[in-house]
Amino acid sequence: MPEDPEHAQNTLEWLLKLKPDADEALQIAALGHDIERAFEDTKVRRDDYRDFDTFKVAF
């Protein structure tokens, strides 16, 4: 989804606000926590739902 890179960056920013001393492993985990969205063969796709909230409930 087009918003996913921004979502990852936003998650990292929040992590650093909440835990400024987060180590590199935790920062990488924050950036990659929704990495499955990048794969075309993902079973649940955002495009299949009328809105983001419905998608999140299904996913």
C-alpha positions as CSV (number, residue, x, y, z in Angstrom):
1,M,0.0,0.0,0.0
2,P,1.3,3.5,-0.7
3,E,1.0,4.6,2.9
4,D,3.1,1.7,4.2
5,P,6.6,3.3,4.0
6,E,5.2,6.3,5.9
7,H,3.5,3.9,8.4
8,A,6.9,2.3,9.1
9,Q,8.6,5.6,9.6
10,N,5.8,6.8,11.9
11,T,6.1,3.7,14.0
12,L,9.9,4.2,14.3
13,E,9.3,7.8,15.3
14,W,6.8,6.8,18.0
15,L,9.2,4.1,19.3
16,L,11.9,6.7,19.7
17,K,9.5,9.0,21.5
18,L,8.5,6.3,23.9
19,K,11.9,4.7,24.2
20,P,14.7,7.0,23.2
21,D,17.3,4.5,24.0
22,A,15.8,1.7,21.8
23,D,18.6,-0.4,20.5
24,E,19.1,-1.1,16.8
25,A,17.2,-4.5,16.9
26,L,14.1,-2.8,18.3
27,Q,14.3,0.0,15.7
28,I,14.5,-2.6,12.9
29,A,11.6,-4.5,14.4
30,A,9.6,-1.2,14.4
31,L,10.4,-0.6,10.8
32,G,9.6,-4.1,9.6
33,H,6.6,-4.9,11.8
34,D,4.2,-4.9,8.8
35,I,6.7,-6.1,6.2
36,E,4.2,-8.8,4.9
37,R,2.2,-6.0,3.3
38,A,5.0,-5.7,0.7
39,F,4.3,-9.1,-0.8
40,E,1.8,-9.4,-3.6
41,D,0.6,-12.8,-2.6
42,T,-0.6,-11.7,0.8
43,K,-3.9,-13.4,1.5
44,V,-5.5,-10.4,3.1
45,R,-5.1,-7.2,1.0
46,R,-6.1,-3.7,1.9
47,D,-7.7,-3.2,-1.5
48,D,-10.2,-6.0,-0.7
49,Y,-11.8,-3.8,2.0
50,R,-14.0,-0.7,1.9
51,D,-12.0,1.1,4.6
52,F,-8.8,0.8,6.7
53,D,-10.6,-0.1,9.9
54,T,-12.4,-3.1,8.3
55,F,-9.1,-4.2,6.8
56,K,-7.3,-4.1,10.2
57,V,-10.1,-6.1,11.9
58,A,-9.7,-8.8,9.2
59,F,-5.9,-8.8,9.3
